[in-house]
Amino acid sequence: MNSKIVSGLWKGHLGKGLAPRELQYVMSAAQGMTAKEIARQFNVAACTVAKRLSSAMFKLGVTRQTALVAEAMRREIIVALPESPNPQGSAGESNDGVLIA
């Protein structure tokens, strides 16, 4: 089984070691969400999210949530989707006041 789940700007691949809920929570963590925010989004308790993320960390052999996201990316369990083109300006321009040189 090699199905895909899309969440925000992330695509997750099932069948690469994580359960579907673990994968959804890892993608949410990759978007910078806290356990409480993820819990609200999925209508579950924050301790449920923490337990699923802990299980995912164990499966991927890491001890921190940031390492979990990095390892999931390294193994291509989660992949960042390309951002949509900016209709307001050309490539390299930013509308949020931050200049990237």
ZABATI-599441 format. One record per residue (C-alpha): residue in one letter; y, x, z. Coordinates in pm, 1 decimal, always signed. Layout:
# ZABATI-599441
(A,(Y,X,Z))
...
This chain:
# ZABATI-599441
(M,(+0.0,+0.0,+0.0))
(N,(+333.3,+148.6,-101.3))
(S,(+586.9,-131.5,-69.3))
(K,(+956.8,-77.3,-14.0))
(I,(+1210.1,-218.3,+231.5))
(V,(+1585.4,-195.7,+169.7))
(S,(+1834.1,-204.5,+456.1))
(G,(+2201.0,-127.7,+401.6))
(L,(+2224.2,+196.9,+208.0))
(W,(+1863.8,+297.4,+287.8))
(K,(+1531.8,+236.9,+116.3))
(G,(+1215.4,+271.7,+323.8))
(H,(+862.1,+324.2,+196.7))
(L,(+572.9,+151.7,+371.4))
(G,(+232.9,+317.9,+372.8))
(K,(+368.1,+658.4,+479.0))
(G,(+278.5,+641.4,+847.1))
(L,(+519.2,+393.7,+1005.2))
(A,(+465.0,+24.9,+1080.0))
(P,(+703.1,-216.9,+904.7))
(R,(+913.3,-284.6,+1218.0))
(E,(+926.4,+86.2,+1302.4))
(L,(+1051.6,+154.9,+951.6))
(Q,(+1317.0,-118.4,+976.9))
(Y,(+1439.2,+17.5,+1310.1))
(V,(+1445.8,+377.1,+1180.8))
(M,(+1657.2,+267.7,+882.4))
(S,(+1893.2,+86.0,+1119.7))
(A,(+1916.8,+398.2,+1336.4))
(A,(+1991.5,+598.7,+1021.3))
(Q,(+2289.4,+367.2,+967.2))
(G,(+2419.3,+469.6,+1309.7))
(M,(+2320.5,+157.1,+1500.1))
(T,(+2232.8,+171.9,+1869.8))
(A,(+1918.3,+13.7,+2014.1))
(K,(+2125.8,-278.5,+2143.1))
(E,(+2281.3,-336.0,+1800.5))
(I,(+1940.5,-317.4,+1631.2))
(A,(+1800.6,-559.2,+1891.0))
(R,(+2077.9,-808.8,+1819.2))
(Q,(+2020.7,-781.1,+1444.3))
(F,(+1645.8,-848.9,+1474.9))
(N,(+1671.7,-1090.6,+1769.9))
(V,(+1449.3,-884.2,+2000.7))
(A,(+1500.6,-705.9,+2333.0))
(A,(+1658.6,-359.3,+2330.3))
(C,(+1352.6,-224.2,+2513.5))
(T,(+1137.0,-344.3,+2221.5))
(V,(+1351.2,-143.1,+1980.1))
(A,(+1337.8,+161.0,+2209.3))
(K,(+958.3,+134.7,+2230.2))
(R,(+919.7,+106.0,+1850.0))
(L,(+1152.1,+402.4,+1792.5))
(S,(+960.2,+601.0,+2054.5))
(S,(+635.5,+518.1,+1875.9))
(A,(+785.2,+630.1,+1543.7))
(M,(+903.2,+954.5,+1706.2))
(F,(+551.6,+1019.8,+1835.2))
(K,(+399.9,+952.4,+1491.2))
(L,(+641.5,+1192.9,+1322.5))
(G,(+614.7,+1456.2,+1596.8))
(V,(+977.1,+1459.7,+1713.1))
(T,(+1145.1,+1397.8,+2047.9))
(R,(+1495.0,+1281.2,+1952.7))
(Q,(+1627.8,+991.8,+1749.2))
(T,(+1837.8,+1214.4,+1522.0))
(A,(+1530.3,+1428.3,+1457.2))
(L,(+1339.2,+1107.3,+1380.0))
(V,(+1585.3,+1014.4,+1105.6))
(A,(+1587.4,+1370.4,+969.1))
(E,(+1206.2,+1391.7,+965.6))
(A,(+1174.7,+1049.1,+801.7))
(M,(+1414.5,+1171.4,+531.0))
(R,(+1226.8,+1501.1,+492.2))
(R,(+898.4,+1315.0,+443.6))
(E,(+1073.2,+1069.6,+208.5))
(I,(+980.0,+775.8,+429.7))
(I,(+1345.3,+674.5,+408.6))
(V,(+1578.2,+758.5,+121.1))
(A,(+1954.0,+708.2,+101.8))
(L,(+2050.3,+480.5,-184.5))
(P,(+2334.8,+597.3,-406.9))
(E,(+2661.7,+433.9,-315.3))
(S,(+2801.3,+187.6,-563.8))
(P,(+3083.6,+318.4,-782.5))
(N,(+3431.7,+280.4,-639.8))
(P,(+3613.6,+18.0,-850.2))
(Q,(+3950.0,+123.3,-698.9))
(G,(+3962.5,+480.4,-825.2))
(S,(+3795.3,+756.6,-1015.9))
(A,(+3531.5,+991.4,-879.3))
(G,(+3658.0,+1212.5,-598.1))
(E,(+3929.0,+969.3,-488.2))
(S,(+3915.6,+797.9,-152.8))
(N,(+4100.7,+486.9,-45.9))
(D,(+4064.0,+545.9,+327.1))
(G,(+4324.7,+820.1,+355.7))
(V,(+4078.5,+1107.7,+388.2))
(L,(+4107.8,+1384.9,+132.9))
(I,(+3786.5,+1568.1,+54.3))
(A,(+3852.4,+1897.8,-118.7))
